[in-house]
Amino acid sequence: SDGSIRLHQMTSEYPLMQWNDSTSGQPVIALQWALTRPAVFFVLDASSNIYIWDLLENDLLPVAKQTIPSENVITMALLGEPEKTNGLLGIALAKDSGQIDIHSVKKKWALP
């Protein structure tokens, strides 16, 4: 609820990494690892901002932020085939109105 993100190892109750205020205090609505690139994850906050984290590039801050204008995004899901190395990764965004948008993710965040 405060925008904090914690990375845990399954065998420990303590986080390996913790990023406080990662969304400028906005609640985290959804978080999902990239299906095709294990070091990348996506975060959706309550203000319809999507943050892209690439832990190989920067483990302190997101490498990109994209604001979805004009309508409230209520959830997201990543689309891709982990067994393929073509770097195709998509993101589906569900909006308040019931509309679903599907976007392509840049290859630099999708290639294994």
C-alpha positions in Angstrom: 0.0 0.0 0.0 3.0 2.4 0.4 4.8 1.6 -2.8 7.4 -0.7 -1.3 8.6 -3.7 -3.2 10.4 -6.6 -1.6 12.3 -9.5 -3.3 12.3 -12.7 -1.2 14.0 -16.0 -1.4 11.6 -18.9 -0.8 13.7 -20.2 2.1 13.8 -17.0 4.1 11.3 -14.6 5.7 13.7 -11.7 5.2 13.9 -9.9 1.8 17.0 -10.1 -0.3 16.3 -6.6 -1.6 13.8 -4.0 -0.6 12.9 -0.8 -2.5 11.0 1.7 -0.3 8.8 4.3 -2.0 9.4 2.8 -5.4 6.2 4.3 -6.8 6.4 7.7 -5.0 4.1 6.4 -2.4 1.3 5.1 -4.7 0.0 1.6 -3.9 1.3 -1.2 -6.0 -1.7 -2.8 -7.9 0.2 -5.5 -9.8 3.7 -6.9 -10.2 4.8 -9.5 -12.7 8.2 -10.9 -13.8 8.9 -10.9 -17.6 8.2 -14.3 -19.1 11.2 -14.1 -21.4 13.8 -12.3 -19.4 14.2 -13.4 -15.7 15.9 -10.2 -14.4 13.0 -7.9 -15.6 9.8 -7.2 -13.8 6.9 -4.8 -14.3 5.0 -2.9 -11.6 1.6 -1.1 -12.0 0.7 1.5 -9.4 -2.7 3.0 -8.5 -2.0 6.1 -10.7 -1.7 4.0 -13.8 2.0 4.2 -14.0 4.0 1.2 -15.2 7.6 0.8 -13.9 10.0 -1.5 -15.6 12.8 -2.9 -13.5 15.8 -4.6 -15.1 18.0 -5.8 -12.2 20.9 -6.5 -14.5 20.9 -2.9 -15.6 20.1 -1.1 -12.3 19.1 -2.8 -9.1 18.3 0.5 -7.3 15.7 2.2 -9.5 13.4 1.3 -12.4 14.9 1.6 -15.8 11.8 3.1 -17.3 8.4 4.5 -16.3 5.3 4.8 -18.6 2.2 6.6 -17.6 -1.0 5.4 -19.2 -3.1 8.5 -19.9 -6.8 9.2 -19.8 -8.1 6.1 -18.1 -7.5 4.2 -14.9 -5.7 0.9 -15.4 -6.9 -1.7 -12.9 -4.6 -4.6 -13.6 -2.0 -5.9 -16.1 -0.7 -9.2 -17.4 2.4 -10.1 -19.4 2.1 -12.2 -22.5 4.9 -14.3 -24.0 6.4 -17.7 -24.6 9.3 -18.3 -22.2 10.5 -21.3 -24.3 11.1 -19.2 -27.4 14.0 -16.8 -27.7 12.5 -14.4 -30.2 12.0 -11.7 -27.6 8.3 -11.3 -28.2 6.7 -9.9 -25.0 3.4 -8.1 -24.6 1.6 -6.4 -21.8 -2.2 -6.5 -21.5 -3.8 -3.6 -19.6 -7.3 -3.8 -18.2 -9.0 -0.4 -17.8 -12.0 0.8 -15.6 -14.2 1.0 -18.7 -13.7 -2.7 -19.4 -11.3 -2.0 -22.4 -8.2 -4.1 -22.7 -5.2 -2.7 -24.4 -2.3 -4.9 -25.6 1.1 -3.4 -26.1 4.5 -4.7 -27.3 7.4 -4.5 -24.9 10.8 -3.3 -26.3 13.1 -6.1 -27.2 15.8 -4.8 -24.8 13.5 -5.8 -21.9 12.2 -9.0 -23.6 15.2 -10.8 -25.0 16.7 -13.5 -22.8 
